[in-house]
Every structure is written in C-alpha cells, then in structure tokens.
Amino acid sequence: MVACSDEVEVNEISLSERHTITRSTVLNIKPEITGFDNASFEWRLIETPDGAKDSVIHDEAELEFIVIPTGEYGLRLLVSDKTGKDTLDTRVRVEPEAEPFSPYLSQVHDYLPGIGQFVNKLPKYDEGDTKETMIAKVNELLAGEDASMITLGGFGGYVVFGFDHTVVNIPGKRDFRVKGNAFGAASNPRPDAPFGGSCEPGVIMVAYDRNKNNEPDADEWYEIAGSAHNPETSEPWYPMAEEAGNNIELIREYKITYFRPEEETEGAIAEYIRWEDNRGNSGYKVKNAFHRQPYFPGWIDGDSYTLEGTLLPQNGIDESGQGNYFVLYAFDFGYADNYPNGHEKSGIDIDWAIDKDGNKVHLPGIDFVRVHCGVNQENGWLGECSTEVAGAEDLHLLEADNNE
C-alpha cells in the first residue's frame, strides 16, 4: 500500500486470497482498486504445478484465468502509476471436472444450408420436417466422437455448435479443429502445383460465453481471420485463379438470396436455382445428373431466403482445360474443410479472431463455433463449392495441439 500525500486518496488493491475452479473453465478475477490515477497493470504467473518460470500473462485490471492442468497456481498483480506501485498475490486451485469433458462438439444450436447437391440428403429431409427437427438430425450426426457428415451447401450455408466446456486459448498453439472431407488431387496435371484437390473452405466464427447463459449470443461472435483475410499476403494459386477468370476478392458482409425454382424436374439443369447478391450480381446454381433430389431446403416455407457472411476468393480451377478435371485449391490456414483432417494446417488458433472492424481480439477460450460455406462458385460436373462438416474437436484435450 502506498500513500501519495496527506491530501490524496490512498492507493489500495484488494483481492481474494484463494480461488477454486474446474479445469477448462474461466475464472474472472476482479480486484478492487482505489486511489491509482491512470494506472498500469501486470498479472504474473509465479507458480504452476509443473514449476514453470515466472511469466507475464495479462496487462489489464481484470484477469480471465483458464488452464487445463490441475493443481496449485500462484498469481501476482502489480498496479502502478506515477505516485507509486503495489502488488498483491492470490492462489488458484484447479480441480478436475466431476464428469470428464468431451473433446468433441456436444450440441448443435442452429443449421441452415445454402443451395447444394447434398441438401435434403446430408442430413436427410423427410416430409413434415421443420427447422427444429433438422437441427436435431444434425446434432445426431455431429455430436460426439463418432460424428458423420453434413453439408452446408453453397455460399452462406451454416451450422452453429458448442462444446461442453471452454476450449482454452493457449498461446502459440492451434486450439481446435472443425473436421470436413477435404483431400488432395491425385493427378493434378499442373506441375509443382500448390496443395489442392477437393478443398471447400468454410469461414469460422467463434464465441466465448462471457455472460454464462449457455447460448451463443449475437454480440459474442468473432471471425477467425485465415490467410485470405490478410490483404498484404497472396495465396500461391491466386495468379492461376485470376488467369482462369475467378474472382479473388475477399468480401465481408456479403449477402446472397436464393429463389425457389418454379418446378422440380429430373436430370441436369444448368439454370436451376437463381441467386442474387448485394453487389448487383446474379446467376444460377446448377443441378447435376448425379443428385436428383430438390436442392432448395425442404423445410423452408417461403419462395426465397437470404444468407450472409464473408465471401472468400474462388479457389476452383479447371486444370484440364476441357471441363473434366477441376482442382479446388487450399488456403494457407484458418478455414474448415480446407485441409485433410489429419493435416496440421486444419487446426485453428483462437488468437486469429478479429472483430467486425477487422481488429484482433483476445479471448480466453471459446464455447461456440459457427461455420459457413465461404465460396460462391460452380465447378463444372463437380457442382457447387459446398463446405462439409464432420464434427469438431478440442485439440488440447486430445493432446493433439501443435505449435504454430
């Protein structure tokens, strides 16, 4: 405690001496601080169960503390201003959870696909299904270790899900993975081509349940900024895509409206489902000969619906030049269904999160994930670029995290 003068309020900080939490759970430590003027703050981790060295972990008054290893932790808060400084220590005991947390996604909260050849099939739509019953079907397919696959359809189609714990944001490591069905091309005719094949990237958003209501609230979402989000860098396949006539612009706040076809007919239809976007463009989603069911979601009552989100550059290129061998190239990092599930680049670092203005944010961890198909493109006989999701996992609980 430091007094500035007889006339100035005493500088003082107070803090509970001990706290107890469960691992993978955020502890909000809010010290009471009086008397300091334009103070600076420094939280240090001074003791850990494994004997790690003293380190600075935060530079604001309030600390959101979350770790995975159980045991005793020592924390020290240093508060200083031009008149002096004060320090105070506290201890945190981290205990194991009563029932083991699942490393896999545990609940699906929302689902609506864009137009696509697997819509109404993955998951299967049955007459009379509603949005609620379709969400339940998606939950049955995605929750847990033995997840199977759903489609998000074309651009904007999305799924929202959560974990039964907070996925910890560990600096320098990739924290979670959204699984898909991406794979590499077996015989790309282009020599020395960058990685590509069937890469149908989905844009990822994350939310930390700050108000602890177990719901992904609108003001809690942040977007994961993958490699395409950086205007100062370029994917190695961008020049090839431009030469092929692709649009390689990344557009945030992109909207697309899909219109129900006047009738459903068998066979391939080039001008099947019309779409319009908020930039004055329009076109059609193609129906191919391999998937004959309706591509417009069967549980939607209206004649149109609108989806929105960040639009990624078009990554599909006809490498045969004859329409029979399309390669969908991977972005370097930061998207779902972009690299094979076992690839280190399929992992996501929570520290890549940005706000609506593009500014980096720091989250102690995340509870919810939203994925939407990020590309609006038709690829010949392959059909639309459509993100598929086959589960999600906490890389730390699986001990499968890797350094950046």
Secondary structure, 3 states (H helix, E strand, C coil): CECCCCCCCCEEEECCCEEEEECCCCEEECCEEECCCCCEEEEEEEECCCCCCCEEEECCCCEEECCCCCEEEEEEEEEEECCEEEEEEEEEEEECCCCCCCCECCEEEEEECCCCCCCCECCECCCCCCHHHHHHHHHHHHCCCCCCCEECCCCCCEEEEEEEEEEECCCCECCEEECCCCEECCCCCCCCCCCEEECCCEEEEEECCCCCCCCCCHHHEEEECCHHHCCCCCCCCHHHHHHCCCCCCCEEEEEEEEECCCCCCCCCEEEEEEEEECCCCEEEEEECCCCCCCCCCCCCCCCEEEEEEEECCCCEEECCCCCCCEEEECCCCCCECCCCCCCHHHEECHHHEECCCCCECCCCEEEEEEEEECCCCECHHHCECCCEECCEEECCCCCCCCEC
